[in-house]
């Protein structure tokens, strides 16, 4: 009887979540792929074609392209790949992305029945005004909004917009795998250590990242929960982070937003010792 019940339970065990794969591209970009149970996959932010074409020779079967923002290192090969593969391109409402076949924004769903995948779109202005992220299937594709141990530069948005965007990402489930657009973890770590020198979780994360890069492996994906414990840009209400920013600026910030704005300015001019 017990054996029969175990057999029944096994039939209803949910399938494992798909695993995202980082394809190194250009100087330090990552093109992300995520395959469904049948092997069909999304391709996220293809800045160049060669890594995707190589992956296709090894079995990758794209079903759609997802774009987070208009910068060339994220969309450079989207039109070529869409034509080669005959797949749709999902992108934000931004006419600077002229290869989009579907425009998506806040709260929209990207349903991909060919792969059995589904994502929800979040609008996250800051790095650019039209930046979006895709959430679903156990991952969040953050483009250049959130990096491991850092965040994107404010090329178009305001500190308040970026702070709000990061807070919204931080409120997502901690077990999501964070898939960022660049391999910036160790560069960000040098700054994070100065801001938050006594954080044991940060020290552990840096050790892991150094070990991964020594083996020429990506430091990503990383759990969002890990970033909540280690990334100073997600911890602007932490006393240590606030104290470091106050010491750097010579005055105490009035709130977490002011701390974030000062932290971003500090990072912009930071030179690693």
C-alpha positions in Angstrom: 0.0 0.0 0.0 2.8 2.4 1.0 4.6 1.6 -2.3 1.5 2.2 -4.3 1.0 5.6 -2.6 4.6 6.6 -3.3 4.1 5.6 -6.9 1.0 7.8 -7.1 2.9 10.7 -5.5 5.7 10.4 -8.0 3.2 10.8 -10.8 2.2 14.2 -9.4 5.7 15.4 -8.6 6.1 18.7 -10.4 8.9 18.7 -13.1 12.2 20.4 -12.2 12.4 24.0 -13.0 14.3 24.7 -16.2 17.9 25.9 -15.8 19.1 29.1 -17.5 22.3 29.1 -19.4 24.6 32.0 -19.9 26.3 32.4 -23.3 29.3 34.8 -23.0 29.2 37.5 -25.7 31.1 40.6 -26.7 33.4 41.8 -23.9 31.5 40.9 -20.8 27.8 40.4 -21.8 25.7 37.3 -21.2 23.0 36.2 -23.6 20.6 34.0 -21.6 18.8 31.0 -22.9 16.1 29.0 -21.1 14.7 25.8 -22.5 11.3 24.3 -21.7 10.6 20.6 -21.2 10.5 19.9 -25.0 13.9 21.6 -25.6 12.5 24.8 -27.3 14.1 27.8 -25.7 13.9 31.6 -25.3 17.0 33.7 -26.1 17.4 36.9 -24.0 19.3 40.0 -25.1 21.4 38.6 -28.0 24.0 41.3 -28.5 25.8 39.2 -31.1 24.8 36.2 -33.2 27.9 33.9 -33.0 27.3 32.5 -29.4 23.7 31.7 -30.2 24.5 30.1 -33.6 27.2 28.0 -31.9 24.7 26.9 -29.3 22.2 26.1 -32.0 24.8 23.8 -33.6 24.9 22.1 -30.2 21.2 21.6 -30.0 19.6 25.0 -28.9 16.2 25.5 -30.5 15.0 29.0 -30.1 11.3 29.7 -30.0 11.4 33.5 -29.1 13.7 36.4 -28.4 13.2 38.5 -25.3 14.7 42.0 -25.1 15.1 44.1 -21.9 16.2 47.4 -23.3 17.5 49.2 -26.4 21.2 49.2 -26.0 23.1 47.7 -28.9 25.0 45.2 -26.8 21.6 43.7 -25.9 19.8 43.8 -29.2 22.6 43.8 -31.8 21.8 40.3 -33.2 18.1 40.2 -32.5 16.9 41.0 -36.0 19.3 38.5 -37.6 18.5 35.7 -35.3 14.7 36.3 -35.6 15.0 36.1 -39.3 17.2 33.0 -39.3 15.1 31.1 -36.7 11.6 32.5 -37.7 10.8 33.4 -34.1 9.0 36.5 -32.6 10.9 39.2 -30.8 9.4 40.6 -27.5 10.5 44.1 -26.6 9.5 47.2 -24.6 7.6 50.1 -26.1 10.7 51.8 -27.5 11.0 52.8 -31.1 14.8 52.5 -30.8 14.2 48.7 -31.0 12.9 48.4 -34.6 13.0 44.6 -34.8 10.2 43.9 -32.3 7.2 41.8 -33.4 5.4 42.2 -30.0 5.6 45.1 -27.6 5.2 44.4 -23.9 5.0 46.4 -20.8 4.0 46.4 -17.1 1.9 43.4 -16.2 1.9 41.8 -19.7 2.3 38.1 -20.0 4.6 36.4 -22.5 3.1 33.0 -23.2 5.3 30.6 -25.2 3.3 27.4 -25.7 5.9 26.1 -28.1 8.2 25.8 -25.1 5.7 25.6 -22.3 7.2 28.8 -20.8 5.4 31.8 -19.4 6.9 35.2 -18.2 5.4 38.3 -16.7 6.8 41.7 -17.6 7.8 44.4 -15.1 8.6 48.0 -16.1 11.8 49.0 -14.4 12.9 52.5 -15.5 16.3 53.7 -14.3 19.1 52.5 -16.5 16.9 53.5 -19.4 13.4 54.8 -19.3 11.8 51.9 -21.0 13.8 49.0 -19.4 11.8 45.9 -18.6 12.5 42.6 -16.9 10.9 39.2 -17.4 9.9 37.1 -14.4 8.8 33.4 -14.6 9.9 29.8 -14.6 12.0 30.3 -11.5 14.1 33.1 -13.0 14.2 36.9 -13.5 16.0 38.3 -16.5 17.2 41.7 -15.2 19.2 43.0 -18.2 21.2 46.0 -16.9 18.9 47.0 -14.0 20.2 44.7 -11.3 23.6 43.1 -11.3 25.1 40.7 -8.8 26.5 43.0 -6.0 25.6 46.1 -8.1 23.1 47.9 -10.3 23.0 49.7 -13.6 24.1 53.2 -14.3 21.4 55.9 -14.6 21.7 56.7 -18.3 18.1 58.0 -18.6 16.2 57.6 -15.4 16.4 59.3 -12.0 17.7 57.8 -8.7 14.1 57.7 -7.5 13.0 55.6 -10.5 15.9 53.2 -10.2 15.4 52.9 -6.4 11.8 52.0 -6.9 12.6 49.5 -9.7 15.1 47.8 -7.5 12.7 47.7 -4.6 10.1 46.0 -6.8 12.6 43.4 -7.9 13.7 42.9 -4.3 10.1 42.1 -3.4 10.0 39.1 -5.7 10.5 35.6 -4.3 14.0 35.0 -2.9 14.3 31.6 -4.7 14.3 33.2 -8.1 17.5 32.8 -10.1 18.9 36.2 -11.0 20.1 36.4 -14.6 22.0 39.6 -15.3 23.2 41.1 -18.5 26.9 41.3 -17.7 29.7 39.5 -15.8 30.3 42.4 -13.4 30.3 40.5 -10.1 33.9 40.8 -9.0 34.2 44.4 -10.2 31.1 45.2 -8.1 32.5 43.2 -5.2 35.4 45.6 -4.8 33.0 48.5 -4.2 30.6 46.4 -2.1 33.5 45.4 0.3 34.3 49.1 0.9 30.6 49.9 1.6 29.8 46.8 3.7 33.2 45.5 5.0 31.8 43.4 8.0 29.1 41.5 6.1 29.9 37.8 6.3 27.4 36.9 3.6 29.1 39.3 1.3 32.5 37.8 2.1 31.2 34.3 1.3 29.6 35.4 -2.0 32.9 37.0 -3.1 34.8 33.8 -2.3 32.3 31.9 -4.4 32.6 34.4 -7.3 36.4 34.3 -7.3 36.4 30.5 -7.4 34.0 30.5 -10.3 36.0 33.0 -12.3 39.2 31.2 -11.6 37.7 28.2 -13.4 36.4 30.6 -16.1 32.8 29.9 -15.1 30.0 32.5 -14.8 29.2 33.9 -11.4 25.6 33.7 -12.4 22.8 32.9 -12.0 22.6 33.7 -8.3 19.6 33.5 -6.0 17.8 36.8 -5.4 17.9 36.0 -1.7 21.7 36.0 -1.9 21.6 39.5 -3.4 19.3 40.7 -0.7 21.9 39.7 1.8 24.9 41.0 -0.1 24.1 43.7 -2.6 24.5 47.2 -1.1 22.1 48.8 -3.6 19.4 46.5 -2.2 20.4 47.2 1.4 20.2 51.0 1.6 18.2 50.8 4.9 21.0 48.7 6.5 22.9 50.7 9.2 26.3 49.7 8.0 25.6 50.7 4.4 24.0 54.0 5.5 27.0 54.7 7.8 29.5 54.1 5.0 27.6 56.4 2.7 27.4 59.1 5.4 31.1 58.9 6.0 31.8 59.2 2.3 29.5 62.1 1.8 30.1 63.9 5.1 26.4 64.0 6.0 23.7 61.6 7.0 21.1 60.7 4.3 17.5 61.5 5.2 16.2 58.1 4.1 17.0 55.0 2.0 16.4 56.8 -1.3 18.9 59.5 -0.4 21.3 56.8 0.6 20.8 55.0 -2.7 21.3 58.2 -4.7 24.6 58.9 -2.8 25.7 55.3 -3.2 25.1 55.4 -6.9 27.1 58.6 -7.3 29.9 57.1 -5.2 30.0 54.0 -7.3 30.1 56.1 -10.5 33.4 57.6 -9.4 34.8 54.6 -7.6 38.3 53.4 -8.4 39.2 50.0 -6.8 42.2 50.2 -4.5 
